């Protein structure tokens, strides 16, 4: 419980310091959706849902690489290191 209170205070402080309008709008949308019970998934275009499902299937099958591996590959490809 104490940890939840600390996390909540940190989150409140972070929100108070936000100046990014897009992030504020995203947070506002999350708040509104949680109040109405709407799920953002229902509003996604079908092609986006399919892409997400496909990516999840690949991840579940072990066909994925970590972020650090992606970054290493990008450095080798684009920075020739």
Buried (B, 14 or more C-beta within 10 A) or exposed (E): EEEEEEEEEEEEEEEEEEEEEEEEEEBEEEEEBEEEEEEEEEEEEEEEEEEEEEEEEEEEEEEEEEEEEEEEEEEEEEEEE
